[in-house]
Amino acid sequence: MTIRVLLADDQVLIRSGFAALVNSADDLEVVGEAGDGADAVRQAGALLPDVVLMDIRMPGVDGLTAARQITASPALSAVRVIVLTTFEADEYVVEALRSGASGFLGKSVEPDELLDAIRVVARGDALLSPRATRGLIARFLAQPGRSGPDRAAGTLDVLTEREREMVTLVAHGLSNEDIAARLTLSPLTVKTHINRAMSKLDVRDRAQLVVLAYQTGLVQAGTPDPR
């Protein structure tokens, strides 16, 4: 099955380069190109791509706003967003994830890495590993003025105690296999609990789950890994 990709970047040469690269893969196809965030949102609605490669810095509606609009639309629930930028600072990564993006890449990414990233996100996985995401979020929230939660802890009341435990362990960077070994469960059981938690919390992937764990204060910067 071919993965359909929408490119959003205000620089024509960059779009052309990415288009040539993506179309060179047998399992990928560029179905549209947008020069700003507003156009990206319109084309996402019209074309329903599997993945949008979204630049952050664009005129008018920027990439983070466009990503937020796409991921907030029920009609575009199957569309995944990868944020691309030359600004590879931690705060951009966190804001990209908070905007609903499933991943973040610098424009200096190697060609094979970009193609693999599209495939990873298209199948519903987070592009950043939970451990890497945790580290980025922890460093960002540790900055002055950003130490407290910005989502109500009551957000997690819909979870069972087991699901809450799973979210905590995911936020600490443990894989399904790690959690299964720690709790003496099967990886399939762990996956089921995590998927239920994600569904209840209306998050798209594990990266979003990690963000939410920090936003609600369930896990805080500097909190040791539970044993």
N, C-alpha and C positions, 0 to 999 in steps of 0.2 A: 504494500500500500504506500503510495507516494505521500510524503509530508508536505503540506502546502504552507508556504512562507510569505509573509508580508514584510517588506523592508520600509523603515521609516527613518529618514535622515535628510537634513536640509542640503547636504552636499551631493550633487549629482555624481561626481566622480567616485565618491565612496559607495554610493548606492550601486553604481555600475560594477564596481569591483566585487562587492558582496554578491550581487546578482550572478555574475559570471562564476564565482566560486560555488554558490549554492546550486546553480543549475548544472554544474559539472558532476554532481553526485546523482547516481541513478535513482536514489530513493527520495530526493528532495526536488522541489519545484517552486520558483518564485512566481506568485500569482498576482502581485501588485507592488507598487512603489508609492510612497507618500513623502512629501517634502516638509511636512509639519505635523504637529500632534493632532490638530483638528482633522486633517485629511486622513491621518492614520486611523482615527476613531471611525470616520465615515467608511473608509474602505474595509475596516475590520467587520463592520456591520453588513456590508454588501457582499464581501467575499468569504467570510467565515473561515479565515486561515487557521491552520493548526497552531502556528507559532508566529509571533510578531517580533522582529528584531528592531528595537526601539532606541534611538539616540536620545540622550537626556536634553542636551542643549539644542533647541530648535526655536525658530521665531514663532510668536503667538503662543499657542498652547504647547508647553514643553512636554518632554517625554514622560516625566513622572505623572503629570496631570493626565496625559493621554492614557497611560497604563492604568491609572486609577479608574478612569471612566470605562475602559474596556473591561477590566476585571470586576467592576461593580454591576455590569449589565447582565441580567439573567439570560438574555438572548445570546450572550457571548461567553457563557460559562465554560465552554470547551476550548476557548482560545487562550493560549499561554503566551506570556510576554517575557522576552529576554532583553534586559537593558544593556545597551552598548554605549560606552563613553570613553573619552580620553582622560577623564577625571576619576582616577581610581582611589579616591579617599574613602575611609571607612564610613563617613556620614552619608555619602552617596549610595553606598551599598545598602545601608540600613533603610534609607528613605525609599530606595528602589523596592526593597522587600515589603516595606509598609504600604507601598502603592499597589501591591498585589502582584508584582513581578515574581516569576518563578526562578529567576536567576540574574546574574550580573556578570558582564565580561568587559574587559578593556579592549579598545580597538586594535591594540597591538597583539591580540590573540593569534596564535598559530592557526593556519587554515584548517587543519585536521581537527583541532580542538573546537573550533567554531562549529564545524559540521556535526561533531559528536554532541556538542551542547544542544543543538537543535533537536537531535534525536532523543536525548535524555529528557528534555522538557516536554517534547511531544508525547512521550509515553506517560507523562504525569508525575515524573520525579522532580525533585528540587535540584537545580544545577549546582548550588553550593552544598557541600556536605554539612550535616547538622553540626559537627564539631567546628568547622570553619565559620559557619554562621554564628554559632554561639560566641566564639571569640570576638568577632566583629561587633556584635551587639553589646557584649560585655564592655568592650573598650569604649564604645560610643556612649553608653548609658553611664559610664563612670566619669564622664566629663562634667565639669561644674554646671549645675542647673538642670542636669538630666538624670539625677540619681533615683527619682521616684517613679512609681508606675503611672502610666497615662491611660489605663483602661481599668474599669471597676473590677475588683476581685470577684464580684458577683457574676461576672461573665462566665465563670467556670462552674457555677452552681448546677448547670445542666449535666455535668459529668458525674459518673459513678466514682467511688474511691479508687477503684482499679484503673479507670481511664485517667484520672487525675495523676495517679502514680506514673502511668505511661508517659503522659505529657511532660512530667518533670524529668524523667530519664531521657526522653528525646531531646529536651532542651539542654541537657548536659552532654549531648553529643553521642549518645549510645545508639548503635544500630539495632535493628530488630533482633539480630543474632546475639548481640551483647545483652540486651534486655532479657531475652529468653533464657540465656545461661544464668543470669543473675537471679531471676525469679523462678527458675525451674519450670518454664513453660515452653511450649513449642513455638518456633518462629511464626507459624501460621496464626496461632492464638494471639500473639503479640500484635501481628499485623491487623487482625480483626479489631482488637481493642483500639488501636491507633486510628484506624479508618473510621470507626464509630465516633471517636473523639473529634476527628477532623470534620465529620459530617455535622455533628451537633454544634460545633463552634463556627461552622461555615468558613473553613479555611481550605485553601486549594492544595497545599502540599506541606511537607515537613518543615520547610524553611518558614512558612507562614505560622506554623504551629510554634516554632521556637520564638518568633517575634512576639506572638500573643502571650507566651509564658512569661516573657520579660515585661511586656506591657501591663499585665495584670498583677505583677509582683509575685507570681508563683515561684519564679526563680529570679534572683537578684545578682547583679554583678558582684563577683567575688565569692558567691555561695559555693561551698565545696561540693564535690560530687557525692551524692548520697550513697552510703554503703549498706 
